[in-house]
């Protein structure tokens, strides 16, 4: 195995947007540094479900049926 090919893996502190912290191992920064997150699971809409635009103004199926409802696959 080659020497000095792997980055330094050390303990850092991660600070969430709400101020809570936890320790984890990382290659980011130096031993004991604090990584302050701008977006985390407690504030991001993908995890919290906030600010979702509902596209259900008739829905996609209703729009499809309105557009193509007159077509049929039956033999006449």
PyMOL Python script that loads the backbone (N, CA, C, O; Angstrom):
from pymol import cmd

cmd.read_pdbstr("""\
ATOM      1  N   UNK A   1       0.850  -1.184   0.000  1.00  0.00           N
ATOM      2  CA  UNK A   1       0.000   0.000   0.000  1.00  0.00           C
ATOM      3  C   UNK A   1       0.890   1.239   0.000  1.00  0.00           C
ATOM      4  O   UNK A   1       1.880   1.301   0.728  1.00  0.00           O
ATOM      5  N   UNK A   2       0.531   2.221  -0.818  1.00  0.00           N
ATOM      6  CA  UNK A   2       1.317   3.445  -0.910  1.00  0.00           C
ATOM      7  C   UNK A   2       1.146   4.281   0.351  1.00  0.00           C
ATOM      8  O   UNK A   2       0.081   4.297   0.968  1.00  0.00           O
ATOM      9  N   UNK A   3       2.194   4.959   0.709  1.00  0.00           N
ATOM     10  CA  UNK A   3       2.177   5.837   1.888  1.00  0.00           C
ATOM     11  C   UNK A   3       1.638   7.207   1.477  1.00  0.00           C
ATOM     12  O   UNK A   3       1.907   7.674   0.370  1.00  0.00           O
ATOM     13  N   UNK A   4       0.876   7.852   2.367  1.00  0.00           N
ATOM     14  CA  UNK A   4       0.318   9.200   2.171  1.00  0.00           C
ATOM     15  C   UNK A   4      -0.670   9.301   1.006  1.00  0.00           C
ATOM     16  O   UNK A   4      -0.767  10.358   0.384  1.00  0.00           O
ATOM     17  N   UNK A   5      -1.398   8.236   0.699  1.00  0.00           N
ATOM     18  CA  UNK A   5      -2.407   8.322  -0.356  1.00  0.00           C
ATOM     19  C   UNK A   5      -3.788   8.625   0.215  1.00  0.00           C
ATOM     20  O   UNK A   5      -4.653   9.115  -0.511  1.00  0.00           O
ATOM     21  N   UNK A   6      -4.012   8.349   1.487  1.00  0.00           N
ATOM     22  CA  UNK A   6      -5.312   8.569   2.108  1.00  0.00           C
ATOM     23  C   UNK A   6      -5.317   9.892   2.871  1.00  0.00           C
ATOM     24  O   UNK A   6      -4.319  10.246   3.498  1.00  0.00           O
ATOM     25  N   UNK A   7      -6.435  10.627   2.825  1.00  0.00           N
ATOM     26  CA  UNK A   7      -6.505  11.881   3.581  1.00  0.00           C
ATOM     27  C   UNK A   7      -6.591  11.608   5.081  1.00  0.00           C
ATOM     28  O   UNK A   7      -6.937  10.507   5.510  1.00  0.00           O
ATOM     29  N   UNK A   8      -6.270  12.632   5.864  1.00  0.00           N
ATOM     30  CA  UNK A   8      -6.335  12.535   7.321  1.00  0.00           C
ATOM     31  C   UNK A   8      -7.789  12.425   7.759  1.00  0.00           C
ATOM     32  O   UNK A   8      -8.603  13.280   7.410  1.00  0.00           O
ATOM     33  N   UNK A   9      -8.126  11.398   8.507  1.00  0.00           N
ATOM     34  CA  UNK A   9      -9.478  11.120   8.982  1.00  0.00           C
ATOM     35  C   UNK A   9      -9.498  11.396  10.471  1.00  0.00           C
ATOM     36  O   UNK A   9      -8.842  10.687  11.234  1.00  0.00           O
ATOM     37  N   UNK A  10     -10.241  12.420  10.910  1.00  0.00           N
ATOM     38  CA  UNK A  10     -10.183  12.880  12.295  1.00  0.00           C
ATOM     39  C   UNK A  10     -11.564  13.282  12.799  1.00  0.00           C
ATOM     40  O   UNK A  10     -12.527  13.290  12.032  1.00  0.00           O
ATOM     41  N   UNK A  11     -11.667  13.616  14.086  1.00  0.00           N
ATOM     42  CA  UNK A  11     -12.931  14.013  14.708  1.00  0.00           C
ATOM     43  C   UNK A  11     -13.181  15.511  14.495  1.00  0.00           C
ATOM     44  O   UNK A  11     -12.287  16.332  14.700  1.00  0.00           O
ATOM     45  N   UNK A  12     -14.415  15.858  14.079  1.00  0.00           N
ATOM     46  CA  UNK A  12     -14.844  17.250  13.976  1.00  0.00           C
ATOM     47  C   UNK A  12     -16.201  17.381  14.666  1.00  0.00           C
ATOM     48  O   UNK A  12     -16.845  16.381  14.983  1.00  0.00           O
ATOM     49  N   UNK A  13     -16.626  18.616  14.895  1.00  0.00           N
ATOM     50  CA  UNK A  13     -17.936  18.895  15.466  1.00  0.00           C
ATOM     51  C   UNK A  13     -18.798  19.502  14.367  1.00  0.00           C
ATOM     52  O   UNK A  13     -18.362  20.419  13.672  1.00  0.00           O
ATOM     53  N   UNK A  14     -20.019  18.997  14.206  1.00  0.00           N
ATOM     54  CA  UNK A  14     -20.962  19.521  13.225  1.00  0.00           C
ATOM     55  C   UNK A  14     -22.040  20.279  13.985  1.00  0.00           C
ATOM     56  O   UNK A  14     -22.672  19.739  14.892  1.00  0.00           O
ATOM     57  N   UNK A  15     -22.248  21.563  13.596  1.00  0.00           N
ATOM     58  CA  UNK A  15     -23.269  22.383  14.247  1.00  0.00           C
ATOM     59  C   UNK A  15     -24.433  22.566  13.280  1.00  0.00           C
ATOM     60  O   UNK A  15     -24.275  23.104  12.184  1.00  0.00           O
ATOM     61  N   UNK A  16     -25.611  22.103  13.713  1.00  0.00           N
ATOM     62  CA  UNK A  16     -26.821  22.201  12.902  1.00  0.00           C
ATOM     63  C   UNK A  16     -27.347  23.643  12.926  1.00  0.00           C
ATOM     64  O   UNK A  16     -26.858  24.470  13.695  1.00  0.00           O
ATOM     65  N   UNK A  17     -28.341  23.939  12.085  1.00  0.00           N
ATOM     66  CA  UNK A  17     -28.884  25.298  12.026  1.00  0.00           C
ATOM     67  C   UNK A  17     -29.624  25.693  13.297  1.00  0.00           C
ATOM     68  O   UNK A  17     -29.740  26.882  13.595  1.00  0.00           O
ATOM     69  N   UNK A  18     -30.129  24.711  14.056  1.00  0.00           N
ATOM     70  CA  UNK A  18     -30.833  25.030  15.303  1.00  0.00           C
ATOM     71  C   UNK A  18     -29.888  25.163  16.496  1.00  0.00           C
ATOM     72  O   UNK A  18     -30.333  25.401  17.618  1.00  0.00           O
ATOM     73  N   UNK A  19     -28.585  25.009  16.256  1.00  0.00           N
ATOM     74  CA  UNK A  19     -27.602  25.178  17.316  1.00  0.00           C
ATOM     75  C   UNK A  19     -27.127  23.884  17.949  1.00  0.00           C
ATOM     76  O   UNK A  19     -26.124  23.886  18.663  1.00  0.00           O
ATOM     77  N   UNK A  20     -27.819  22.780  17.708  1.00  0.00           N
ATOM     78  CA  UNK A  20     -27.394  21.505  18.273  1.00  0.00           C
ATOM     79  C   UNK A  20     -26.116  21.036  17.568  1.00  0.00           C
ATOM     80  O   UNK A  20     -25.875  21.373  16.408  1.00  0.00           O
ATOM     81  N   UNK A  21     -25.315  20.267  18.274  1.00  0.00           N
ATOM     82  CA  UNK A  21     -24.045  19.800  17.729  1.00  0.00           C
ATOM     83  C   UNK A  21     -23.880  18.304  17.940  1.00  0.00           C
ATOM     84  O   UNK A  21     -24.500  17.712  18.823  1.00  0.00           O
ATOM     85  N   UNK A  22     -23.032  17.705  17.112  1.00  0.00           N
ATOM     86  CA  UNK A  22     -22.632  16.321  17.312  1.00  0.00           C
ATOM     87  C   UNK A  22     -21.232  16.138  16.745  1.00  0.00           C
ATOM     88  O   UNK A  22     -20.790  16.909  15.894  1.00  0.00           O
ATOM     89  N   UNK A  23     -20.551  15.130  17.215  1.00  0.00           N
ATOM     90  CA  UNK A  23     -19.197  14.842  16.753  1.00  0.00           C
ATOM     91  C   UNK A  23     -19.224  13.673  15.785  1.00  0.00           C
ATOM     92  O   UNK A  23     -19.973  12.712  15.958  1.00  0.00           O
ATOM     93  N   UNK A  24     -18.392  13.780  14.767  1.00  0.00           N
ATOM     94  CA  UNK A  24     -18.285  12.718  13.782  1.00  0.00           C
ATOM     95  C   UNK A  24     -16.872  12.707  13.216  1.00  0.00           C
ATOM     96  O   UNK A  24     -16.101  13.647  13.411  1.00  0.00           O
ATOM     97  N   UNK A  25     -16.551  11.642  12.524  1.00  0.00           N
ATOM     98  CA  UNK A  25     -15.239  11.568  11.872  1.00  0.00           C
ATOM     99  C   UNK A  25     -15.377  12.063  10.447  1.00  0.00           C
ATOM    100  O   UNK A  25     -16.370  11.783   9.775  1.00  0.00           O
ATOM    101  N   UNK A  26     -14.356  12.818   9.978  1.00  0.00           N
ATOM    102  CA  UNK A  26     -14.425  13.414   8.653  1.00  0.00           C
ATOM    103  C   UNK A  26     -13.031  13.734   8.141  1.00  0.00           C
ATOM    104  O   UNK A  26     -12.063  13.750   8.900  1.00  0.00           O
ATOM    105  N   UNK A  27     -12.943  13.988   6.837  1.00  0.00           N
ATOM    106  CA  UNK A  27     -11.695  14.468   6.247  1.00  0.00           C
ATOM    107  C   UNK A  27     -11.738  15.982   6.094  1.00  0.00           C
ATOM    108  O   UNK A  27     -10.758  16.585   5.656  1.00  0.00           O
ATOM    109  N   UNK A  28     -12.873  16.612   6.452  1.00  0.00           N
ATOM    110  CA  UNK A  28     -13.028  18.066   6.339  1.00  0.00           C
ATOM    111  C   UNK A  28     -12.249  18.759   7.443  1.00  0.00           C
ATOM    112  O   UNK A  28     -12.262  18.292   8.582  1.00  0.00           O
ATOM    113  N   UNK A  29     -11.574  19.854   7.143  1.00  0.00           N
ATOM    114  CA  UNK A  29     -10.912  20.682   8.144  1.00  0.00           C
ATOM    115  C   UNK A  29      -9.795  19.975   8.880  1.00  0.00           C
ATOM    116  O   UNK A  29      -9.142  19.072   8.357  1.00  0.00           O
ATOM    117  N   UNK A  30      -9.596  20.421  10.126  1.00  0.00           N
ATOM    118  CA  UNK A  30      -8.561  19.853  10.987  1.00  0.00           C
ATOM    119  C   UNK A  30      -9.207  19.271  12.235  1.00  0.00           C
ATOM    120  O   UNK A  30     -10.380  19.526  12.509  1.00  0.00           O
ATOM    121  N   UNK A  31      -8.458  18.506  12.976  1.00  0.00           N
ATOM    122  CA  UNK A  31      -8.930  17.901  14.226  1.00  0.00           C
ATOM    123  C   UNK A  31      -9.525  18.975  15.126  1.00  0.00           C
ATOM    124  O   UNK A  31      -8.863  19.967  15.430  1.00  0.00           O
ATOM    125  N   UNK A  32     -10.792  18.782  15.562  1.00  0.00           N
ATOM    126  CA  UNK A  32     -11.436  19.699  16.489  1.00  0.00           C
ATOM    127  C   UNK A  32     -12.162  20.867  15.836  1.00  0.00           C
ATOM    128  O   UNK A  32     -12.803  21.642  16.547  1.00  0.00           O
ATOM    129  N   UNK A  33     -12.094  21.034  14.506  1.00  0.00           N
ATOM    130  CA  UNK A  33     -12.805  22.120  13.831  1.00  0.00           C
ATOM    131  C   UNK A  33     -14.315  21.928  13.941  1.00  0.00           C
ATOM    132  O   UNK A  33     -14.792  20.819  14.183  1.00  0.00           O
ATOM    133  N   UNK A  34     -15.071  23.028  13.757  1.00  0.00           N
ATOM    134  CA  UNK A  34     -16.529  22.979  13.788  1.00  0.00           C
ATOM    135  C   UNK A  34     -17.069  23.318  12.404  1.00  0.00           C
ATOM    136  O   UNK A  34     -16.767  24.378  11.856  1.00  0.00           O
ATOM    137  N   UNK A  35     -17.867  22.416  11.842  1.00  0.00           N
ATOM    138  CA  UNK A  35     -18.523  22.619  10.552  1.00  0.00           C
ATOM    139  C   UNK A  35     -19.925  23.139  10.831  1.00  0.00           C
ATOM    140  O   UNK A  35     -20.737  22.438  11.435  1.00  0.00           O
ATOM    141  N   UNK A  36     -20.219  24.374  10.391  1.00  0.00           N
ATOM    142  CA  UNK A  36     -21.538  24.961  10.609  1.00  0.00           C
ATOM    143  C   UNK A  36     -22.359  24.785   9.344  1.00  0.00           C
ATOM    144  O   UNK A  36     -21.985  25.276   8.279  1.00  0.00           O
ATOM    145  N   UNK A  37     -23.480  24.082   9.464  1.00  0.00           N
ATOM    146  CA  UNK A  37     -24.329  23.786   8.319  1.00  0.00           C
ATOM    147  C   UNK A  37     -25.282  24.932   8.027  1.00  0.00           C
ATOM    148  O   UNK A  37     -25.842  25.528   8.947  1.00  0.00           O
ATOM    149  N   UNK A  38     -25.472  25.248   6.727  1.00  0.00           N
ATOM    150  CA  UNK A  38     -26.459  26.235   6.309  1.00  0.00           C
ATOM    151  C   UNK A  38     -27.821  25.580   6.155  1.00  0.00           C
ATOM    152  O   UNK A  38     -28.849  26.188   6.454  1.00  0.00           O
ATOM    153  N   UNK A  39     -27.826  24.338   5.689  1.00  0.00           N
ATOM    154  CA  UNK A  39     -29.058  23.580   5.486  1.00  0.00           C
ATOM    155  C   UNK A  39     -28.853  22.204   6.103  1.00  0.00           C
ATOM    156  O   UNK A  39     -27.813  21.579   5.897  1.00  0.00           O
ATOM    157  N   UNK A  40     -29.833  21.732   6.852  1.00  0.00           N
ATOM    158  CA  UNK A  40     -29.740  20.402   7.447  1.00  0.00           C
ATOM    159  C   UNK A  40     -31.126  19.764   7.460  1.00  0.00           C
ATOM    160  O   UNK A  40     -32.103  20.423   7.103  1.00  0.00           O
ATOM    161  N   UNK A  41     -31.234  18.503   7.862  1.00  0.00           N
ATOM    162  CA  UNK A  41     -32.534  17.820   7.848  1.00  0.00           C
ATOM    163  C   UNK A  41     -33.616  18.486   8.685  1.00  0.00           C
ATOM    164  O   UNK A  41     -34.801  18.263   8.439  1.00  0.00           O
ATOM    165  N   UNK A  42     -33.240  19.296   9.669  1.00  0.00           N
ATOM    166  CA  UNK A  42     -34.264  19.939  10.494  1.00  0.00           C
ATOM    167  C   UNK A  42     -34.814  21.209   9.848  1.00  0.00           C
ATOM    168  O   UNK A  42     -35.819  21.747  10.312  1.00  0.00           O
ATOM    169  N   UNK A  43     -34.163  21.703   8.769  1.00  0.00           N
ATOM    170  CA  UNK A  43     -34.636  22.939   8.152  1.00  0.00           C
ATOM    171  C   UNK A  43     -34.908  22.831   6.658  1.00  0.00           C
ATOM    172  O   UNK A  43     -35.541  23.726   6.098  1.00  0.00           O
ATOM    173  N   UNK A  44     -34.463  21.789   5.998  1.00  0.00           N
ATOM    174  CA  UNK A  44     -34.608  21.679   4.549  1.00  0.00           C
ATOM    175  C   UNK A  44     -35.998  21.169   4.172  1.00  0.00           C
ATOM    176  O   UNK A  44     -36.486  20.215   4.779  1.00  0.00           O
ATOM    177  N   UNK A  45     -36.642  21.786   3.184  1.00  0.00           N
ATOM    178  CA  UNK A  45     -38.000  21.374   2.794  1.00  0.00           C
ATOM    179  C   UNK A  45     -38.107  19.923   2.332  1.00  0.00           C
ATOM    180  O   UNK A  45     -39.178  19.325   2.438  1.00  0.00           O
ATOM    181  N   UNK A  46     -37.035  19.356   1.830  1.00  0.00           N
ATOM    182  CA  UNK A  46     -37.087  17.965   1.382  1.00  0.00           C
ATOM    183  C   UNK A  46     -37.354  17.021   2.552  1.00  0.00           C
ATOM    184  O   UNK A  46     -37.967  15.970   2.368  1.00  0.00           O
ATOM    185  N   UNK A  47     -36.901  17.383   3.748  1.00  0.00           N
ATOM    186  CA  UNK A  47     -37.125  16.535   4.923  1.00  0.00           C
ATOM    187  C   UNK A  47     -38.304  17.003   5.750  1.00  0.00           C
ATOM    188  O   UNK A  47     -38.970  16.190   6.390  1.00  0.00           O
ATOM    189  N   UNK A  48     -38.575  18.302   5.748  1.00  0.00           N
ATOM    190  CA  UNK A  48     -39.636  18.816   6.605  1.00  0.00           C
ATOM    191  C   UNK A  48     -40.983  18.850   5.911  1.00  0.00           C
ATOM    192  O   UNK A  48     -42.017  18.897   6.577  1.00  0.00           O
ATOM    193  N   UNK A  49     -40.993  18.828   4.568  1.00  0.00           N
ATOM    194  CA  UNK A  49     -42.245  18.845   3.828  1.00  0.00           C
ATOM    195  C   UNK A  49     -42.856  20.224   3.703  1.00  0.00           C
ATOM    196  O   UNK A  49     -44.014  20.346   3.302  1.00  0.00           O
ATOM    197  N   UNK A  50     -42.117  21.256   4.033  1.00  0.00           N
ATOM    198  CA  UNK A  50     -42.654  22.611   3.980  1.00  0.00           C
ATOM    199  C   UNK A  50     -42.578  23.218   2.593  1.00  0.00           C
ATOM    200  O   UNK A  50     -41.780  22.798   1.756  1.00  0.00           O
ATOM    201  N   UNK A  51     -43.419  24.210   2.366  1.00  0.00           N
ATOM    202  CA  UNK A  51     -43.446  24.996   1.134  1.00  0.00           C
ATOM    203  C   UNK A  51     -43.596  24.152  -0.118  1.00  0.00           C
ATOM    204  O   UNK A  51     -42.938  24.416  -1.125  1.00  0.00           O
ATOM    205  N   UNK A  52     -44.439  23.157  -0.072  1.00  0.00           N
ATOM    206  CA  UNK A  52     -44.671  22.351  -1.258  1.00  0.00           C
ATOM    207  C   UNK A  52     -45.807  22.963  -2.055  1.00  0.00           C
ATOM    208  O   UNK A  52     -46.854  23.310  -1.508  1.00  0.00           O
ATOM    209  N   UNK A  53     -45.587  23.089  -3.343  1.00  0.00           N
ATOM    210  CA  UNK A  53     -46.654  23.553  -4.224  1.00  0.00           C
ATOM    211  C   UNK A  53     -47.431  22.330  -4.682  1.00  0.00           C
ATOM    212  O   UNK A  53     -46.859  21.390  -5.234  1.00  0.00           O
ATOM    213  N   UNK A  54     -48.700  22.350  -4.455  1.00  0.00           N
ATOM    214  CA  UNK A  54     -49.520  21.225  -4.881  1.00  0.00           C
ATOM    215  C   UNK A  54     -49.986  21.475  -6.306  1.00  0.00           C
ATOM    216  O   UNK A  54     -50.591  22.505  -6.603  1.00  0.00           O
ATOM    217  N   UNK A  55     -49.702  20.533  -7.170  1.00  0.00           N
ATOM    218  CA  UNK A  55     -50.071  20.648  -8.575  1.00  0.00           C
ATOM    219  C   UNK A  55     -51.440  20.035  -8.810  1.00  0.00           C
ATOM    220  O   UNK A  55     -51.779  19.673  -9.937  1.00  0.00           O
ATOM    221  N   UNK A  56     -52.222  19.918  -7.758  1.00  0.00           N
ATOM    222  CA  UNK A  56     -53.482  19.200  -7.863  1.00  0.00           C
ATOM    223  C   UNK A  56     -54.645  20.130  -8.184  1.00  0.00           C
ATOM    224  O   UNK A  56     -55.673  20.086  -7.509  1.00  0.00           O
ATOM    225  N   UNK A  57     -54.498  20.953  -9.184  1.00  0.00           N
ATOM    226  CA  UNK A  57     -55.612  21.774  -9.659  1.00  0.00           C
ATOM    227  C   UNK A  57     -56.259  21.008 -10.797  1.00  0.00           C
ATOM    228  O   UNK A  57     -56.207  21.428 -11.953  1.00  0.00           O
ATOM    229  N   UNK A  58     -56.847  19.920 -10.470  1.00  0.00           N
ATOM    230  CA  UNK A  58     -57.409  19.028 -11.472  1.00  0.00           C
ATOM    231  C   UNK A  58     -56.563  17.786 -11.604  1.00  0.00           C
ATOM    232  O   UNK A  58     -57.065  16.757 -12.055  1.00  0.00           O
ATOM    233  N   UNK A  59     -55.309  17.839 -11.232  1.00  0.00           N
ATOM    234  CA  UNK A  59     -54.432  16.683 -11.257  1.00  0.00           C
ATOM    235  C   UNK A  59     -53.990  16.295 -12.655  1.00  0.00           C
ATOM    236  O   UNK A  59     -54.608  16.691 -13.644  1.00  0.00           O
ATOM    237  N   UNK A  60     -52.945  15.539 -12.731  1.00  0.00           N
ATOM    238  CA  UNK A  60     -52.396  15.129 -14.015  1.00  0.00           C
ATOM    239  C   UNK A  60     -53.309  14.143 -14.727  1.00  0.00           C
ATOM    240  O   UNK A  60     -53.449  14.202 -15.948  1.00  0.00           O
ATOM    241  N   UNK A  61     -53.930  13.240 -13.982  1.00  0.00           N
ATOM    242  CA  UNK A  61     -54.831  12.267 -14.606  1.00  0.00           C
ATOM    243  C   UNK A  61     -56.051  12.978 -15.177  1.00  0.00           C
ATOM    244  O   UNK A  61     -56.487  12.668 -16.285  1.00  0.00           O
ATOM    245  N   UNK A  62     -56.605  13.933 -14.427  1.00  0.00           N
ATOM    246  CA  UNK A  62     -57.763  14.681 -14.907  1.00  0.00           C
ATOM    247  C   UNK A  62     -57.395  15.500 -16.144  1.00  0.00           C
ATOM    248  O   UNK A  62     -58.185  15.604 -17.082  1.00  0.00           O
ATOM    249  N   UNK A  63     -56.199  16.076 -16.142  1.00  0.00           N
ATOM    250  CA  UNK A  63     -55.753  16.836 -17.308  1.00  0.00           C
ATOM    251  C   UNK A  63     -55.582  15.934 -18.518  1.00  0.00           C
ATOM    252  O   UNK A  63     -55.931  16.316 -19.635  1.00  0.00           O
ATOM    253  N   UNK A  64     -55.047  14.738 -18.300  1.00  0.00           N
ATOM    254  CA  UNK A  64     -54.880  13.768 -19.380  1.00  0.00           C
ATOM    255  C   UNK A  64     -56.238  13.361 -19.946  1.00  0.00           C
ATOM    256  O   UNK A  64     -56.438  13.336 -21.160  1.00  0.00           O
ATOM    257  N   UNK A  65     -57.172  13.042 -19.037  1.00  0.00           N
ATOM    258  CA  UNK A  65     -58.510  12.635 -19.484  1.00  0.00           C
ATOM    259  C   UNK A  65     -59.227  13.763 -20.214  1.00  0.00           C
ATOM    260  O   UNK A  65     -59.960  13.508 -21.170  1.00  0.00           O
ATOM    261  N   UNK A  66     -59.033  14.980 -19.792  1.00  0.00           N
ATOM    262  CA  UNK A  66     -59.655  16.121 -20.460  1.00  0.00           C
ATOM    263  C   UNK A  66     -59.084  16.266 -21.873  1.00  0.00           C
ATOM    264  O   UNK A  66     -59.799  16.588 -22.822  1.00  0.00           O
ATOM    265  N   UNK A  67     -57.793  16.023 -21.982  1.00  0.00           N
ATOM    266  CA  UNK A  67     -57.126  16.192 -23.261  1.00  0.00           C
ATOM    267  C   UNK A  67     -57.389  15.034 -24.230  1.00  0.00           C
ATOM    268  O   UNK A  67     -57.624  15.250 -25.419  1.00  0.00           O
ATOM    269  N   UNK A  68     -57.345  13.813 -23.712  1.00  0.00           N
ATOM    270  CA  UNK A  68     -57.439  12.636 -24.567  1.00  0.00           C
ATOM    271  C   UNK A  68     -58.645  11.754 -24.249  1.00  0.00           C
ATOM    272  O   UNK A  68     -58.684  10.599 -24.672  1.00  0.00           O
ATOM    273  N   UNK A  69     -59.605  12.260 -23.530  1.00  0.00           N
ATOM    274  CA  UNK A  69     -60.753  11.466 -23.108  1.00  0.00           C
ATOM    275  C   UNK A  69     -61.618  10.970 -24.251  1.00  0.00           C
ATOM    276  O   UNK A  69     -62.262   9.928 -24.124  1.00  0.00           O
ATOM    277  N   UNK A  70     -61.650  11.689 -25.364  1.00  0.00           N
ATOM    278  CA  UNK A  70     -62.480  11.300 -26.489  1.00  0.00           C
ATOM    279  C   UNK A  70     -61.913  10.157 -27.293  1.00  0.00           C
ATOM    280  O   UNK A  70     -62.631   9.549 -28.087  1.00  0.00           O
ATOM    281  N   UNK A  71     -60.646   9.849 -27.110  1.00  0.00           N
ATOM    282  CA  UNK A  71     -60.019   8.742 -27.846  1.00  0.00           C
ATOM    283  C   UNK A  71     -60.366   7.423 -27.206  1.00  0.00           C
ATOM    284  O   UNK A  71     -60.485   7.330 -25.985  1.00  0.00           O
ATOM    285  N   UNK A  72     -60.528   6.419 -28.008  1.00  0.00           N
ATOM    286  CA  UNK A  72     -60.762   5.082 -27.451  1.00  0.00           C
ATOM    287  C   UNK A  72     -59.991   4.063 -28.276  1.00  0.00           C
ATOM    288  O   UNK A  72     -59.678   4.291 -29.445  1.00  0.00           O
ATOM    289  N   UNK A  73     -59.698   2.961 -27.657  1.00  0.00           N
ATOM    290  CA  UNK A  73     -58.966   1.895 -28.321  1.00  0.00           C
ATOM    291  C   UNK A  73     -59.910   0.797 -28.809  1.00  0.00           C
ATOM    292  O   UNK A  73     -59.467  -0.213 -29.357  1.00  0.00           O
ATOM    293  N   UNK A  74     -61.187   0.996 -28.610  1.00  0.00           N
ATOM    294  CA  UNK A  74     -62.176  -0.012 -29.008  1.00  0.00           C
ATOM    295  C   UNK A  74     -62.393   0.017 -30.514  1.00  0.00           C
ATOM    296  O   UNK A  74     -62.331   1.071 -31.147  1.00  0.00           O
ATOM    297  N   UNK A  75     -62.650  -1.166 -31.076  1.00  0.00           N
ATOM    298  CA  UNK A  75     -62.945  -1.244 -32.517  1.00  0.00           C
ATOM    299  C   UNK A  75     -64.416  -0.880 -32.730  1.00  0.00           C
ATOM    300  O   UNK A  75     -65.293  -1.311 -31.980  1.00  0.00           O
ATOM    301  N   UNK A  76     -64.660  -0.101 -33.738  1.00  0.00           N
ATOM    302  CA  UNK A  76     -66.040   0.301 -34.023  1.00  0.00           C
ATOM    303  C   UNK A  76     -66.655  -0.548 -35.097  1.00  0.00           C
ATOM    304  O   UNK A  76     -67.814  -0.343 -35.458  1.00  0.00           O
TER     305      UNK A  76
END
""", "prot")
cmd.dss("prot")
cmd.show_as("cartoon", "prot")
cmd.util.cbc("prot")
cmd.orient("prot")
